[in-house]
Amino acid sequence: MQLAAGVRERVAAVHVGGGLPERLRLYDGWAARYDQDVAALEYRAPELAAASLAFAFPAPPAGARLLDVACGTGLVARELHRRGFRCLHGVDGSAGMLERARSTGLYRRLLPCVVGREPLPAPAGGFLCLTTRSNPSNLRYKVELEAVLERLERQGAWQKVLAQEVERWERATSEEESTQGTGYISGVVYIYQKCPIPPLEEG
């Protein structure tokens, strides 16, 4: 099945967008059509992220505190809700995406936040879930993102639970983006746990 030209153009515009303000503006404009466009792309990140979290959790999910980073329209939250997760918080840099996420009614709290620019709000013991693409036009952002995550880990704020590479992440919009001619691009699911704050020593 061929991707509709409009879908290809919208996805390509966001994937190769310029600086952060331009990318956020594009996401704001894309929010209304985002769910149907990524459905056409066979976008698997939400179900993969939910499956990874379900695998990582030793405790029943209902009380698990989760921060959905770059939550978009709430697609990950829908998958998590199906699996019994109820204590969901979300952050995104796009006001348009946050408004869509708010309309799902699945998040306890939604806040504007850009990873690496502002501190990530999360309670001790909570988990962070984040996904990103590994296609050529997104590699620079992926490298920057992983540098931020590594810095948070070095600072003792977060501990990595898993980073899972996935080959068939979503359909590619061009041959250049396709992974080894498969017609799909690859991606990564990241899960981190908030490190507890150590007690102050008495002295």
Contact map, one row per residue, 1 for C-alpha under 8 A:
11100000000000000000000000000000000000000000000000000000000000000000000000000000000000000000000000000000000000000000000000000000000000000000000000000000000000000000000000000000000000000000000000000000000
11110000000000000000000000000000000000000000000000000000000000000000000000000000000000000000000000000000000000000000000000000000000000000000000000000000000000000000000000000000000000000000000000000000000
11111011000000000000000000000000000000011000000000000000000000000000000000000000000000000000000000000000000000000000000000000000000000000000000000000000000000000000000000001000000000000000000000000000000
01111111000000000000000000000000000000000000000000000000000000000000000000000000000000000000000000000000000000000000000000000000000000000000000000000000000000000000000000000000000000000000000000000000000
00111111100000000000000000000000000000000000000000000000000000000000000000000000000000000000000000000000000000000000000000000000000000000000000000000000000000000000000000000000000000000000000000000000000
00011111110000000000000000000000000000000000000000000000000000000000000000000000000000000000000000000000000000000000000000000000000000000000000000000000000000000000000000000000000000000000000000000000000
00111111111000000000000000000000000010010000000000000000000000000000000000000000000000000000000000000000000000000000000000000000000000000000000000000000000000000000000000000000000000000000000000000000000
00111111111100000000000000000000000000000000000000000000000000000000000000000000000000000000000000000000000000000000000000000000000000000000000000000000000000000000000000001000000000000000000000000000000
00001111111110000000000000000000000000000000000000000000000000000000000000000000000000000000000000000000000000000000000000000000000000000000000000000000000000000000000000000000000000000000000000000000000
00000111111111000000000000000100000000000000000000000000000000000000000000000000000000000000000000000000000000000000000000000000000000000000000000000000000000000000000000000000000000000000000000000000000
00000011111111100000000000000000000000000000000000000000000000000000000000000000000000000000000000000000000000000000000000000000000000000000000000000000000000000000000000001000000000000000000000000000000
00000001111111110000000000000000000000000000000000000000000000000000000000000000000000000000000000000000000000000000000000000000000000000000000000000000000000000000000000001000000000000000000000000000000
00000000111111111000000001000000000000000000000000000000000000000000000000000000000000000000000000000000000000000000000000000000000000000000000000000000000000000000000000000000000000000000000000000000000
00000000011111111000001001100000000000000000000000000000000000000000000000000000000000000000000000000000000000000000000000000000000000000000000000000000000000000000000000000000000000000000000000000000000
00000000001111111000000000000000000000000000000000000000000000000000000000000000000000000000000000000000000000000000000000000000000000001100000000000000000000000000000000000000000000000000000000000000000
00000000000111111100000000000000000000000000000000000000000000000000000000000000000000000000000000000000000000000000000000000000000000001100000000000000000000000000000000000000000000000000000000000000000
00000000000011111110011001000000000000000000000000000000000000000000000000000000000000000000000000000000000000000000000000000000000000000000000000000000000000000000000000000000000000000000000000000000000
00000000000000011111011000000000000000000000000000000000000000000000000000000000000000000000000000000000000000000000000000000000000000000000000000000000000000000000000000000000000000000000000000000000000
00000000000000001111111000000000000000000000000000000000000000000000000000000000000000000000000000000000000000000000000000000000000000000000000000000000000000000000000000000000000000000000000000000000000
00000000000000000111111100000000000000000000000000000000000000000000000000000000000000000000000000000000000000000000000000000000000000000000000000000000000000000000000000000000000000000000000000000000000
00000000000000000011111110000000000000000000000000000000000000000000000000000000000000000000000000000000000000000000000000000000000000000000000000000000000000000000000000000000000000000000000000000000000
00000000000000001111111111000000000000000000000000000000000000000000000000000000000000000000000000000000000000000000000000000000000000000000000000000000000000000000000000000000000000000000000000000000000
00000000000001001111111111100000000000000000000000000000000000000000000000000000000000000000000000000000000000000000000000000000000000000000000000000000000000000000000000000000000000000000000000000000000
00000000000000000001111111110000000000000000000000000000000000000000000000000000000000000000110000000000000000000000000000000000000000000000000000000000000000000000000000000000000000000000000000000000000
00000000000000000000111111111000000000000000000000000000000000000000000000000000000000000000010000000000000000000000000000000000000000000000000000000000000000000000000000000000000000000000000000000000000
00000000000011001000011111111100000000000000000000000000000000000000000000000000000000000000000000000000000000000000000000000000000000000000000000000000000000000000000000000000000000000000000000000000000
00000000000001000000001111111110000000000000000000000000000000000000000000000000000000000000010110000000000000000000000000000000000000000000000000000000000000000000000000000000000000000000000000000000000
00000000000000000000000111111110000000000000000000000000000000000000000000000000000000000000011110000000000000000000000000000000000000000000000000000000000000000000000000000000000000000000000000000000000
00000000000000000000000011111111000000000000000000000000000000000000000000000000000000000000000100000000000000000000000000000000000000000000000000000000000000000000000000000000000000000000000000000000000
00000000010000000000000001111111110000000000000000000000000000000000000000000000000000000000000000000000000000000000000000000000000000000000000000000000000000000000000000000000000000000000000000000000000
00000000000000000000000000111111111000000000000000000000000000000000000110000000000000000000000110010000000000000000000000000000000000000000000000000000000000000000000000000000000000000000000000000000000
00000000000000000000000000001111111000000000000000000000000000000000000000000000000000000000000000010000000000000000000000000000000000000000000000000000000000000000000000000000000000000000000000000000000
00000000000000000000000000000111111110000000000000000000000000000000000000000000000000000000000000000000000000000000000000000000000000000000000000000000000000000000000000000000000000000000000000000000000
00000000000000000000000000000111111111000000000000000000000000000000000010000000000000000000000000000000000000000000000000000000000000000000000000000000000000000000000000000000000000000000000000000000000
00000000000000000000000000000011111111100000000000000000000000000000000010100000000000000000000000000000000000000000000000000000000000000000000000000000000000000000000000000000000000000000000000000000000
00000000000000000000000000000000111111110000000000000000000000000000000000000000000000000000000000000000000000000000000000000000000000000000000000000000000000000000000000000000000000000000000000000000000
00000010000000000000000000000000111111111000000000000000000000000000000000000000000000000000000000000000000000000000000000000000000000000000000000000000000000000000000000000000000000000000000000000000000
00000000000000000000000000000000011111111110000000000000000000000000000000000000000000000000000000000000000000000000000000000000000000000000000000000000000000000000000000000000000000000000000000000000000
00000000000000000000000000000000001111111110000000000000000000000000000000000000000000000000000000000000000000000000000000000000000000000000000000000000000000000000000000000000000000000000000000000000000
00100010000000000000000000000000000111111110000000000000000000000000000000000000000000000000000000000000000000000000000000000000000000000000000000000000000000000000000000000000000000000000000000000000000
00100000000000000000000000000000000011111110000000000000000000000000000000000000000000000000000000000000000000000000000000000000000000000000000000000000000000000000000001110000000000000000000000000000000
00000000000000000000000000000000000001111111000000000000000000000000000000000000000000000000000000000000000000000000000000000000000000000000000000000000000000000000000011100000000000000000000000000000000
00000000000000000000000000000000000001111111110000000000000000000000000000000000000000000000000000000000000000000000000000000000000000000000000000000000000000000000000011100000000000000000000000000000000
00000000000000000000000000000000000000000111111100000000000000000000000000000000000000000000000000000000000000000000000000000000000000000000000000000000000000000000000111000000000000000000000000000000000
00000000000000000000000000000000000000000011111110000000000000000000000000010000000000000000000000000000000000000000000000000000001000000000000000000000000000000000000010000000000000000010100000000000000
00000000000000000000000000000000000000000011111111000000000000000000000000111010000000000000000000000000000000000000000000000000000000000000000000000000000000000000000000000000000000000000000000000000000
00000000000000000000000000000000000000000001111111100000000000000000000000010010000000000000000000000000000000000000000000000000000000000000000000000000000000000000000000000000000000000000000000000000000
00000000000000000000000000000000000000000001111111110000000000000000000000000000000000000000000000000000000000000000000000000000000000000000000000000000000000000000000000000000000000000000100000000000000
00000000000000000000000000000000000000000000111111111000000000000000000000010000000000000000000000000000000000000000000000000000111000000000000000000000000000000000000000000000000000000000100000000000000
00000000000000000000000000000000000000000000011111111100000000000000000000010011001000000000000000000000000000000000000000000000000000000000000000000000000000000000000000000000000000000000000000000000000
00000000000000000000000000000000000000000000001111111110000000000000000000000000000000000000000000000000000000000000000000000000000000000000000000000000000000000000000000000000000000000000000000000000000
00000000000000000000000000000000000000000000000111111111000000000000000000000000000000000000000000000000000000000000000000000000000000000000000000000000000000000000000000000000000000000000101000000000000
00000000000000000000000000000000000000000000000011111111100000000000000000000000000000000000000000000000000000000000000000000000100000000000000000000000000000000000000000000000000000000000001000000000000
00000000000000000000000000000000000000000000000001111111100010000000000000000000001000000000000000000000000000000000000000000000000000000000000000000000000000000000000000000000000000000000000000000000000
00000000000000000000000000000000000000000000000000111111110000000000000000000000000000000000000000000000000000000000000000000000000000000000000000000000000000000000000000000000000000000000000000000000000
00000000000000000000000000000000000000000000000000011111110000000000000000000000000000000000000000000000000000000000000000000000000000000000000000000000000000001000000000000000000000000000000000000000000
00000000000000000000000000000000000000000000000000001111111110000000000000000000000000000000000000000000000000000000000000000000000000000000000000000000000000000000000000000000000000000000000000000000000
00000000000000000000000000000000000000000000000000000011111100000000000000000000000000000000000000000000000000000000000000000000000000000000000000000000000000000000000000000000000000000000000000000000000
00000000000000000000000000000000000000000000000000000000111110010000000000000000000000000000000000000000000000000000000000000000000000000000000000000000000000000000000000000000000000000000000000000000000
00000000000000000000000000000000000000000000000000000000111111110000000000000000000000000000000000000000000000000000000000000000000000000000000000000000000000000000000000000000000000000000000000000000000
00000000000000000000000000000000000000000000000000000100101111110000000000000000001111000000000000000000000000000000000000000000000000000000000000000000000000000000000000000000000000000000000000000000000
00000000000000000000000000000000000000000000000000000000000111110000000000000000000111100000000000000000000000000000000000000000000000000000000000000000000000000000000000000000000000000000000000000000000
00000000000000000000000000000000000000000000000000000000000111111000000000000000000011100000000000000000000000000000000000000000000000000000000000000000000000000000000000000000000000000000000000000000000
00000000000000000000000000000000000000000000000000000000001111111100000000000000000011100000000000000000000000000000000000000110000000000000000000000000000000000000000000000000000000000000000000000000000
00000000000000000000000000000000000000000000000000000000000000111110000000000000000000111000000000000000000000000000000000101110000000000000000000000000000000000000000000000000000000000000000000000000000
00000000000000000000000000000000000000000000000000000000000000011111000000000000000000111000000000000000000000000000000000000111100000000000000000000000000000000000000000000000000000000000000000000000000
00000000000000000000000000000000000000000000000000000000000000001111100000000000000000011110000000000000000000000000000011000111100000000000000000000000000000000000000000000000000000000000000000000000000
00000000000000000000000000000000000000000000000000000000000000000111111000011000000000011110000000000000000000000000000000000001110000000000000000000000000000000000000000000000000000000000000000000000000
00000000000000000000000000000000000000000000000000000000000000000011111000000000000000000111000000000000000000000010000000000001110000000000000000000000000000000000000000000000000000000000000000000000000
00000000000000000000000000000000000000000000000000000000000000000001111100000000000000000111100000000000000000000110000000000000010000000000000000000000000000000000000000000000000000000000000000000000000
00000000000000000000000000000000000000000000000000000000000000000001111111111000000000000111000011001000000000000000000000000000000000000000000000000000000000000000000000000000000000000000000000000000000
00000000000000000000000000000010000000000000000000000000000000000000011111100000000000000001010011011000000000000000000000000000000000000000000000000000000000000000000000000000000000000000000000000000000
00000000000000000000000000000010011000000000000000000000000000000000001111100000000000000000000011111000000000000000000000000000000000000000000000000000000000000000000000000000000000000000000000000000000
00000000000000000000000000000000000000000000000000000000000000000000001111111100000000000000000000011101010000000000000000000000000000000000000000000000000000000000000000000000000000000000000000000000000
00000000000000000000000000000000001000000000010000000000000000000000001111111110000000000000000000000000000000000000000000000000000000000000000000000000000000000000000000000000000000000000000000000000000
00000000000000000000000000000000000000000000111011000000000000000001001001111111000000000000000000000000000000000000000000000000000000000000000000000000000000000000000000000000000000000000000000000000000
00000000000000000000000000000000000000000000010000000000000000000001001001111111100000010000000000000000011000000000000000000000000000000000000000000000000000000000000000000000000000000000000000000000000
00000000000000000000000000000000000000000000000000000000000000000000000001111111110000000000000000000000010000000000000000000000000000000000000000000000000000000000000000000000000000000000000000000000000
00000000000000000000000000000000000000000000011001000000000000000000000000111111111000000000000000000000000000000000000000000000000000000000000000000000000000000000000000000000000000000000000000000000000
00000000000000000000000000000000000000000000000001000000000000000000000000011111111111000000000000000000000000000000000000000000000000000000000000000000000000000000000000000000000000000000000000000000000
00000000000000000000000000000000000000000000000000000000000000000000000000001111111111000000000000000000010000000000000000000000000000000000000000000000000000000000000000000000000000000000000000000000000
00000000000000000000000000000000000000000000000000000000000000000000000000000111111110000000000000000000000000000000000000000000000000000000000000000000000000000000000000000000000000000000000000000000000
00000000000000000000000000000000000000000000000001000100000010000000000000000011111110000000000000000000000000000000000000000000000000000000000000000000000000000000000000000000000000000000000000000000000
00000000000000000000000000000000000000000000000000000000000011000000000000000001111111000000000000000000000000000000000000000000000000000000000000000000000000000000000000000000000000000000000000000000000
00000000000000000000000000000000000000000000000000000000000011110000000000000001111111110000000000000000000000000000000000000000000000000000000000000000000000000000000000000000000000000000000000000000000
00000000000000000000000000000000000000000000000000000000000011110000000000000001100111110000000000000000010000000000000000000000000000000000000000000000000000000000000000000000000000000000000000000000000
00000000000000000000000000000000000000000000000000000000000001111100000000000000000011111000000000000000001100000000000000000000000000000000000000000000000000000000000000000000000000000000000000000000000
00000000000000000000000000000000000000000000000000000000000000001111000000001000000011111100000000000000011110000000000000000000000000000000000000000000000000000000000000000000000000000000000000000000000
00000000000000000000000000000000000000000000000000000000000000001111000000000000000000111110000000000000001111000000000000000000000000000000000000000000000000000000000000000000000000000000000000000000000
00000000000000000000000000000000000000000000000000000000000000000011111000000000000000011111000000000000001011100000000000000000000000000000000000000000000000000000000000000000000000000000000000000000000
00000000000000000000000000000000000000000000000000000000000000000011111000000000000000001111100001000000000001111100000000000000000000000000000000000000000000000000000000000000000000000000000000000000000
00000000000000000000000000000000000000000000000000000000000000000000111100000000000000000111111011000000000000111100000000000000000000000000000000000000000000000000000000000000000000000000000000000000000
00000000000000000000000100000000000000000000000000000000000000000000010000000000000000000011111000000000000000011100000000000000000000000000000000000000000000000000000000000000000000000000000000000000000
00000000000000000000000110110000000000000000000000000000000000000000000100000000000000000001111111000000000000010000000000000000000000000000000000000000000000000000000000000000000000000000000000000000000
00000000000000000000000000010000000000000000000000000000000000000000000000000000000000000001111111100000000000010000000000000000000000000000000000000000000000000000000000000000000000000000000000000000000
00000000000000000000000000111010000000000000000000000000000000000000000000000000000000000000011111110000000000000000000000000000000000000000000000000000000000000000000000000000000000000000000000000000000
00000000000000000000000000110010000000000000000000000000000000000000001110000000000000000001011111111000000000000000000000000000000000000000000000000000000000000000000000000000000000000000000000000000000
00000000000000000000000000000000000000000000000000000000000000000000001110000000000000000011011111111100000001110000000000000000000000000000000000000000000000000000000000000000000000000000000000000000000
00000000000000000000000000000000000000000000000000000000000000000000000010000000000000000000001111111110000000000000000000000000000000000000000000000000000000000000000000000000000000000000000000000000000
00000000000000000000000000000011000000000000000000000000000000000000000111000000000000000000000111111111000000000000000000000000000000000000000000000000000000000000000000000000000000000000000000000000000
00000000000000000000000000000000000000000000000000000000000000000000001111000000000000000000000011111111111000000000000000000000000000000000000000000000000000000000000000000000000000000000000000000000000
00000000000000000000000000000000000000000000000000000000000000000000000001000000000000000000000001111111111001000000000000000000000000000000000000000000000000000000000000000000000000000000000000000000000
00000000000000000000000000000000000000000000000000000000000000000000000000000000000000000000000000111111100000000000000000000000000000000000000000000000000000000000000000000000000000000000000000000000000
00000000000000000000000000000000000000000000000000000000000000000000000001000000000000000000000000011111111000000000000000000000000000000000000000000000000000000000000000000000000000000000000000000000000
00000000000000000000000000000000000000000000000000000000000000000000000000000000000000000000000000001111111000000000000000000000000000000000000000000000000000000000000000000000000000000000000000000000000
00000000000000000000000000000000000000000000000000000000000000000000000001001100100001010000000000001101111100000000000000000000000000000000000000000000000000000000000000000000000000000000000000000000000
00000000000000000000000000000000000000000000000000000000000000000000000000001000000000111100000000001101111111000000000000000000000000000000000000000000000000000000000000000000000000000000000000000000000
00000000000000000000000000000000000000000000000000000000000000000000000000000000000000111000000000000000011111000000000000000000000000000000000000000000000000000000000000000000000000000000000000000000000
00000000000000000000000000000000000000000000000000000000000000000000000000000000000000011100000000000000001111100000000000000000000000000000000000000000000000000000000000000000000000000000000000000000000
00000000000000000000000000000000000000000000000000000000000000000000000000000000000000001110000001000100001111110000000000000000000000000000000000000000000000000000000000000000000000000000000000000000000
00000000000000000000000000000000000000000000000000000000000000000000000000000000000000000111000001000000000011111000000000000000000000000000000000000000000000000000000000000000000000000000000000000000000
00000000000000000000000000000000000000000000000000000000000000000000000000000000000000000011111001000000000001111100000000000000000000000000000000000000000000000000000000000000000000000000000000000000000
00000000000000000000000000000000000000000000000000000000000000000000000000000000000000000011100000000000000000111110111100000000000000000000000000000000000000000000000000000000000000000000000000000000000
00000000000000000000000000000000000000000000000000000000000000000000010000000000000000000011100000000000000000011111110000000000000000000000000000000000000000000000000000000000000000000000000000000000000
00000000000000000000000000000000000000000000000000000000000000000000110000000000000000000000000000000000000000001111111100000000000000000000000010010000000000000000000000000000000000000000000000000000000
00000000000000000000000000000000000000000000000000000000000000000000000000000000000000000000000000000000000000000111111000000000000000000000000010010000000000000000000000000000000000000000000000000000000
00000000000000000000000000000000000000000000000000000000000000000000000000000000000000000000000000000000000000001111111000000000000000000000000000000000000000000000000000000000000000000000000000000000000
00000000000000000000000000000000000000000000000000000000000000000000000000000000000000000000000000000000000000001111111100000000000000000000000000000000000000000000000000000000000000000000000000000000000
00000000000000000000000000000000000000000000000000000000000000000000000000000000000000000000000000000000000000001011111110000000000000000000000000000000000000000000000000000000000000000000000000000000000
00000000000000000000000000000000000000000000000000000000000000000000000000000000000000000000000000000000000000001010011111000000000000000000000000000000000000000000000000000000000000000000000000000000000
00000000000000000000000000000000000000000000000000000000000000000010000000000000000000000000000000000000000000000000001111100000000000000000000000000000000000000000000000000000000000000000000000000000000
00000000000000000000000000000000000000000000000000000000000000000010000000000000000000000000000000000000000000000000000111110110000000000000000000000000000000000000000000000000000000000000000001000000000
00000000000000000000000000000000000000000000000000000000000000001000000000000000000000000000000000000000000000000000000011111100000000000000000000000000000000000000000000000000000000000000000001000000000
00000000000000000000000000000000000000000000000000000000000000000000000000000000000000000000000000000000000000000000000001111100000000000000000000000000000000000000000000000000000000000000000001111000000
00000000000000000000000000000000000000000000000000000000000000001000000000000000000000000000000000000000000000000000000000111110000000000000000000000000000000000000000000000000000000000000000011110000000
00000000000000000000000000000000000000000000000000000000000000011110000000000000000000000000000000000000000000000000000001111111000000000000000000000000000000000000000000000000000000000000000011000000000
00000000000000000000000000000000000000000000000000000000000000011110000000000000000000000000000000000000000000000000000001001111100000000000000000000000000000000000000000000000000000000000001111000000000
00000000000000000000000000000000000000000000000000000000000000000111100000000000000000000000000000000000000000000000000000000111110000000000000000000000000000000000000000000000000000000000011111000000000
00000000000000000000000000000000000000000000000010001000000000000111100000000000000000000000000000000000000000000000000000000011111000000000000000000000000000000000000000000000000000000000111100000000000
00000000000000000000000000000000000000000000000010000000000000000001110000000000000000000000000000000000000000000000000000000001111100000000000000000000000000000000000000000000000000000000111000000000000
00000000000000000000000000000000000000000000100010000000000000000000000000000000000000000000000000000000000000000000000000000000111110000000000000000000000000000000000000000000000000000011110000000000000
00000000000000000000000000000000000000000000000000000000000000000000000000000000000000000000000000000000000000000000000000000000011111000000010000000000000000000000000000000000000000000011100000000000000
00000000000000000000000000000000000000000000000000000000000000000000000000000000000000000000000000000000000000000000000000000000001111100110010000000000000000000000000010000000000000001111000000000000000
00000000000000000000000000000000000000000000000000000000000000000000000000000000000000000000000000000000000000000000000000000000000111110110010000000000000000000000000000000000000000001111000000000000000
00000000000000000000000000000000000000000000000000000000000000000000000000000000000000000000000000000000000000000000000000000000000011111110000000000000000000000000000000000000111000001110000000000000000
00000000000000000000000000000000000000000000000000000000000000000000000000000000000000000000000000000000000000000000000000000000000001111110000000000000000000000000000000000001100000000000000000000000000
00000000000000110000000000000000000000000000000000000000000000000000000000000000000000000000000000000000000000000000000000000000000000111111000000000000000000000000000000000000100000000000000000000000000
00000000000000110000000000000000000000000000000000000000000000000000000000000000000000000000000000000000000000000000000000000000000011111111110000000000000000000000000000000000000000000000000000000000000
00000000000000000000000000000000000000000000000000000000000000000000000000000000000000000000000000000000000000000000000000000000000011111111111000000000000000000000000000000000000000000000000000000000000
00000000000000000000000000000000000000000000000000000000000000000000000000000000000000000000000000000000000000000000000000000000000000001111111100000000000000000000000000000000000000000000000000000000000
00000000000000000000000000000000000000000000000000000000000000000000000000000000000000000000000000000000000000000000000000000000000000000111111110000000000000000000000000000000000000000000000000000000000
00000000000000000000000000000000000000000000000000000000000000000000000000000000000000000000000000000000000000000000000000000000000111000111111111000000000000000000000000000000000000000000000000000000000
00000000000000000000000000000000000000000000000000000000000000000000000000000000000000000000000000000000000000000000000000000000000000000011111111100000000000000000000000000000000000000000000000000000000
00000000000000000000000000000000000000000000000000000000000000000000000000000000000000000000000000000000000000000000000000000000000000000001111111110000000000000000000000000000000000000000000000000000000
00000000000000000000000000000000000000000000000000000000000000000000000000000000000000000000000000000000000000000011000000000000000000000000111111111000000000000000000000000000000000000000000000000000000
00000000000000000000000000000000000000000000000000000000000000000000000000000000000000000000000000000000000000000000000000000000000000000000011111111100000000000000000000000000000000000000000000000000000
00000000000000000000000000000000000000000000000000000000000000000000000000000000000000000000000000000000000000000000000000000000000000000000001111111110000000000000000000000000000000000000000000000000000
00000000000000000000000000000000000000000000000000000000000000000000000000000000000000000000000000000000000000000011000000000000000000000000000111111111000000000000000000000000000000000000000000000000000
00000000000000000000000000000000000000000000000000000000000000000000000000000000000000000000000000000000000000000000000000000000000000000000000011111111100000000000000000000000000000000000000000000000000
00000000000000000000000000000000000000000000000000000000000000000000000000000000000000000000000000000000000000000000000000000000000000000000000001111111110000000000000000000000000000000000000000000000000
00000000000000000000000000000000000000000000000000000000000000000000000000000000000000000000000000000000000000000000000000000000000000000000000000111111111000000000000000000000000000000000000000000000000
00000000000000000000000000000000000000000000000000000000000000000000000000000000000000000000000000000000000000000000000000000000000000000000000000011111111111000000000000000000000000000000000000000000000
00000000000000000000000000000000000000000000000000000000000000000000000000000000000000000000000000000000000000000000000000000000000000000000000000001111111111110000000000000000000000000000000000000000000
00000000000000000000000000000000000000000000000000000000000000000000000000000000000000000000000000000000000000000000000000000000000000000000000000000111111110000000000000000000000000000000000000000000000
00000000000000000000000000000000000000000000000000000000000000000000000000000000000000000000000000000000000000000000000000000000000000000000000000000011111111000000000000000000000000000000000000000000000
00000000000000000000000000000000000000000000000000000000000000000000000000000000000000000000000000000000000000000000000000000000000000000000000000000001111111100000000000000000000000000000000000100000000
00000000000000000000000000000000000000000000000000000000000000000000000000000000000000000000000000000000000000000000000000000000000000000000000000000001111111100000000000000000000000000000000001100000000
00000000000000000000000000000000000000000000000000000000000000000000000000000000000000000000000000000000000000000000000000000000000000000000000000000001101111110000000000000000000000000000000111100000000
00000000000000000000000000000000000000000000000000000000000000000000000000000000000000000000000000000000000000000000000000000000000000000000000000000000100111111000000000000000000000000000000111100000000
00000000000000000000000000000000000000000000000000000000000000000000000000000000000000000000000000000000000000000000000000000000000000000000000000000000100001111110000000000000000000000000011110000000000
00000000000000000000000000000000000000000000000000000001000000000000000000000000000000000000000000000000000000000000000000000000000000000000000000000000000000111110000000000000000000000000011110000000000
00000000000000000000000000000000000000000000000000000000000000000000000000000000000000000000000000000000000000000000000000000000000000000000000000000000000000011111000000000000000000000000111100000000000
00000000000000000000000000000000000000000000000000000000000000000000000000000000000000000000000000000000000000000000000000000000000000000000000000000000000000011111100000000000000000000001111000000000000
00000000000000000000000000000000000000000000000000000000000000000000000000000000000000000000000000000000000000000000000000000000000000000000000000000000000000000111110000000000000000000001110000000000000
00000000000000000000000000000000000000000000000000000000000000000000000000000000000000000000000000000000000000000000000000000000000000000000000000000000000000000011111000000000000000000111100000000000000
00000000000000000000000000000000000000000000000000000000000000000000000000000000000000000000000000000000000000000000000000000000000000000000000000000000000000000001111110000000000000000111100000000000000
00000000000000000000000000000000000000000000000000000000000000000000000000000000000000000000000000000000000000000000000000000000000000000000000000000000000000000000111110000000001000011110000000000000000
00000000000000000000000000000000000000000001000000000000000000000000000000000000000000000000000000000000000000000000000000000000000000000000000000000000000000000000011111100000000000011110000000000000000
00000000000000000000000000000000000000000111100000000000000000000000000000000000000000000000000000000000000000000000000000000000000010000000000000000000000000000000011111100000000000011110000000000000000
00000000000000000000000000000000000000001111000000000000000000000000000000000000000000000000000000000000000000000000000000000000000000000000000000000000000000000000000111110000000000011100000000000000000
00000000000000000000000000000000000000001110000000000000000000000000000000000000000000000000000000000000000000000000000000000000000000000000000000000000000000000000000111111000010000111000000000000000000
00000000000000000000000000000000000000001000000000000000000000000000000000000000000000000000000000000000000000000000000000000000000000000000000000000000000000000000000001111110110000111000000000000000000
00100001001100000000000000000000000000000000000000000000000000000000000000000000000000000000000000000000000000000000000000000000000000000000000000000000000000000000000000111110110000000000000000000000000
00000000000000000000000000000000000000000000000000000000000000000000000000000000000000000000000000000000000000000000000000000000000000000000000000000000000000000000000000011111110000100000000000000000000
00000000000000000000000000000000000000000000000000000000000000000000000000000000000000000000000000000000000000000000000000000000000000000000000000000000000000000000000000011111110010100000000000000000000
00000000000000000000000000000000000000000000000000000000000000000000000000000000000000000000000000000000000000000000000000000000000000010000000000000000000000000000000000000111110000000000000000000000000
00000000000000000000000000000000000000000000000000000000000000000000000000000000000000000000000000000000000000000000000000000000000000111000000000000000000000000000000000011111111000011000000000000000000
00000000000000000000000000000000000000000000000000000000000000000000000000000000000000000000000000000000000000000000000000000000000000100000000000000000000000000000000000111111111111111000000000000000000
00000000000000000000000000000000000000000000000000000000000000000000000000000000000000000000000000000000000000000000000000000000000000100000000000000000000000000000001000000000111111111100000000000000000
00000000000000000000000000000000000000000000000000000000000000000000000000000000000000000000000000000000000000000000000000000000000000000000000000000000000000000000000000000000011111000000000000000000000
00000000000000000000000000000000000000000000000000000000000000000000000000000000000000000000000000000000000000000000000000000000000000000000000000000000000000000000000000000010011111110000000000000000000
00000000000000000000000000000000000000000000000000000000000000000000000000000000000000000000000000000000000000000000000000000000000000000000000000000000000000000000000000000000011111111000000000000000000
00000000000000000000000000000000000000000000000000000000000000000000000000000000000000000000000000000000000000000000000000000000000000000000000000000000000000000000000000110110011011111000000000000000000
00000000000000000000000000000000000000000000000000000000000000000000000000000000000000000000000000000000000000000000000000000000000000000000000000000000000000000000001111110000111011111100000000000000000
00000000000000000000000000000000000000000000000000000000000000000000000000000000000000000000000000000000000000000000000000000000000011100000000000000000000000000000001111110000111001111110000000000000000
00000000000000000000000000000000000000000000000000000000000000000000000000000000000000000000000000000000000000000000000000000000000011100000000000000000000000000000111111000000001000011111000000000000000
00000000000000000000000000000000000000000000100000000000000000000000000000000000000000000000000000000000000000000000000000000000001111100000000000000000000000000000111110000000000000001111100000000000000
00000000000000000000000000000000000000000000000000000000000000000000000000000000000000000000000000000000000000000000000000000000001111000000000000000000000000000011110000000000000000000111110000000000000
00000000000000000000000000000000000000000000100110010000000000000000000000000000000000000000000000000000000000000000000000000000111100000000000000000000000000000111110000000000000000000011111000000000000
00000000000000000000000000000000000000000000000000000000000000000000000000000000000000000000000000000000000000000000000000000001111000000000000000000000000000011111000000000000000000000001111100000000000
00000000000000000000000000000000000000000000000000011000000000000000000000000000000000000000000000000000000000000000000000000011110000000000000000000000000000011110000000000000000000000000111110000000000
00000000000000000000000000000000000000000000000000000000000000000000000000000000000000000000000000000000000000000000000000000011100000000000000000000000000001111100000000000000000000000000011111000000000
00000000000000000000000000000000000000000000000000000000000000000000000000000000000000000000000000000000000000000000000000001111000000000000000000000000000001111000000000000000000000000000001111100000000
00000000000000000000000000000000000000000000000000000000000000000000000000000000000000000000000000000000000000000000000001111111000000000000000000000000000011100000000000000000000000000000000111110000000
00000000000000000000000000000000000000000000000000000000000000000000000000000000000000000000000000000000000000000000000000011000000000000000000000000000000111100000000000000000000000000000000011111000000
00000000000000000000000000000000000000000000000000000000000000000000000000000000000000000000000000000000000000000000000000011000000000000000000000000000000000000000000000000000000000000000000001111100000
00000000000000000000000000000000000000000000000000000000000000000000000000000000000000000000000000000000000000000000000000010000000000000000000000000000000000000000000000000000000000000000000000111110000
00000000000000000000000000000000000000000000000000000000000000000000000000000000000000000000000000000000000000000000000000000000000000000000000000000000000000000000000000000000000000000000000000011111000
00000000000000000000000000000000000000000000000000000000000000000000000000000000000000000000000000000000000000000000000000000000000000000000000000000000000000000000000000000000000000000000000000001111100
00000000000000000000000000000000000000000000000000000000000000000000000000000000000000000000000000000000000000000000000000000000000000000000000000000000000000000000000000000000000000000000000000000111110
00000000000000000000000000000000000000000000000000000000000000000000000000000000000000000000000000000000000000000000000000000000000000000000000000000000000000000000000000000000000000000000000000000011111
00000000000000000000000000000000000000000000000000000000000000000000000000000000000000000000000000000000000000000000000000000000000000000000000000000000000000000000000000000000000000000000000000000001111
00000000000000000000000000000000000000000000000000000000000000000000000000000000000000000000000000000000000000000000000000000000000000000000000000000000000000000000000000000000000000000000000000000000111
